[in-house]
Every structure is written in C-alpha cells, then in structure tokens.
Amino acid sequence: MTPEDKELLRENVLNALYHSLLGGLSVGGIMLRIRHAFPDATERDIKEAIAILQGLGFVEIPENRLGVSTSNKLAAEGAIYCERNGLV
C-alpha cells in the first residue's frame, strides 16, 4: 500500500467511525464499511490505521471490562477533524 493509499485508508476509517459516533466499531465493522473503497484492505492495515489515529488523538479504544472485544470510537478531536476537512 502506498503512503497515499494509507492516508486515504485512515480518512475512510475516520469517516466510518464518524458515522458510528454512539456505538463505535470493531475492526471487522470498519472493514465492512470501507470495503467499497478498499476491498483488499486487511485486518492488519485497519489496525495500523487505528494505531496512528489513536496516536493523533482521533480515535479512542475504551477498555472492555466484560471481555476481550474492542470497539474503536471517534474522539472529539477526530470528529472535529472530519468536520473541518469535509470527511463527513
């Protein structure tokens, strides 16, 4: 994946999370929402994008006290970025 593709993937991940503000999404849920734009994206690609977005403060991964599943949620900073940059 080229650097440009990775940037577009991160933007698509942000957009998917923006439209799931209340519940957040698992990696699989994100893959389903962006498959039209990135049909060949792997779980690893999505996890790498999430890690970068989390480092930027755009994505939060709340602790799940009942199990091991994770739900990725858009942080306030990520929502503002989406709105300012026309990703919504």
C-alpha positions in Angstrom: 0.0 0.0 0.0 1.4 3.4 -1.0 1.7 6.2 1.5 -1.2 7.9 -0.3 -3.3 4.8 0.0 -2.6 4.7 3.7 -3.7 8.3 4.1 -6.9 7.5 2.2 -7.4 4.4 4.4 -7.1 6.5 7.6 -9.6 9.0 6.2 -12.0 6.2 5.4 -11.6 4.7 8.9 -12.3 8.2 10.4 -15.4 8.5 8.2 -16.7 5.1 9.2 -16.2 5.9 12.9 -17.8 9.4 12.5 -21.0 7.7 11.3 -21.0 5.4 14.3 -20.5 8.0 17.0 -22.7 6.3 19.5 -21.5 2.7 19.4 -18.1 2.6 17.9 -16.9 -0.2 15.6 -14.8 -3.2 15.8 -12.0 -3.8 13.2 -14.4 -6.1 11.3 -17.1 -3.5 11.4 -14.8 -0.9 9.9 -13.7 -3.3 7.2 -17.4 -3.8 6.2 -18.0 -0.1 6.0 -14.9 0.7 3.9 -14.8 -2.4 1.7 -16.2 -0.4 -1.3 -13.2 1.9 -1.3 -10.6 -0.6 0.0 -11.7 -4.1 -1.0 -8.2 -5.5 -0.4 -7.6 -3.9 3.0 -6.5 -6.4 5.6 -7.2 -6.5 9.3 -3.5 -5.5 9.8 -4.0 -2.5 7.5 -7.0 -1.4 9.6 -5.2 -2.0 12.9 -2.2 0.1 11.7 -4.5 2.9 10.6 -6.3 2.8 14.0 -2.9 2.9 15.9 -1.9 6.0 14.0 -5.2 7.7 14.5 -5.1 6.8 18.2 -1.7 8.3 18.5 -3.0 11.5 16.9 -5.8 11.6 19.5 -8.5 11.0 16.8 -9.6 7.5 18.0 -10.2 6.1 21.5 -10.3 2.4 22.4 -12.3 2.1 25.6 -11.5 -0.7 28.0 -13.9 -3.6 27.8 -14.3 -4.8 31.4 -16.5 -7.7 30.4 -14.4 -9.4 27.8 -11.7 -9.1 25.1 -13.6 -7.5 22.3 -12.6 -4.0 21.4 -14.7 -1.1 20.0 -13.0 1.8 18.3 -14.6 5.2 19.0 -14.1 8.5 17.4 -12.6 11.0 19.9 -13.8 14.6 19.9 -10.6 15.7 18.1 -11.3 13.1 15.3 -14.9 14.4 14.9 -13.7 18.0 14.6 -11.0 16.9 12.1 -13.7 15.1 10.0 -15.9 18.2 10.0 -13.2 20.7 9.2 -11.8 18.6 6.4 -15.1 17.6 4.7 -14.8 13.9 5.6 -18.5 13.7 6.6 
